[in-house]
Amino acid sequence: MTKYRKSVFTAESLNVIEKSFKEVAKKMDFQVIEFNGEENHVHVLIEYPPKLSISQIVNALKGVSSRRYGQAGYKKPHKKSLWSPSYFAASVGGTPLEILKEYTKNQEKPS
């Protein structure tokens, strides 16, 4: 979620975020299975090994994507902060992967 839930993302800027998420995933050895976003937050479905904690992953995703977002020339909503310090994560071990992918794909993407 962006700082103060400001609407900042466009389809183009979400591509920058997605690319940075995939770079982080490759370096940290986890997978971004599905990614989508709205004007003020993103949905990402990941698969990660037990050696990583969710907080490690989220901190890396937010840090790298915030830097890449600024480097791409996009303006951050609040000085140096792109993201809110909070996040929501849920374990979905029993849910079929196709249902989760479909949910993520069906988010209202900005134009």
C-alpha positions, 0 to 999 in steps of 0.5 A: 500500500502506498504512503497515505493510500495516495493514488500514484500508480499507472499501468506503466509505473506498475510495470516498473514495480513488477520488474523490480519485484522479479529482480528481488525474487531472483536474488533472494531465491523465491518466485513471483507467481502472479502480480497486479496492482491498483492505483494505491496498492499491489497484489503479489502471489509468491512462493518462498522457501522456509529459510526466508521470512515474510518480513525479509521478503516484504522489506526487500520488495519495498526497498528495491521497488521504491528506489527503482520507481524513483530512478524511473522518474516517477514521483513518490507521494510523500517525499522519500517514501513510496510505501506505507510501513504496513503490509498484509500477508496471508498463507494460502496452503490449501487454496488451489493456485489457479484460484489465487492467480485469477484473484490477483489478475482480476484486480482493477488495474489503472490505465 
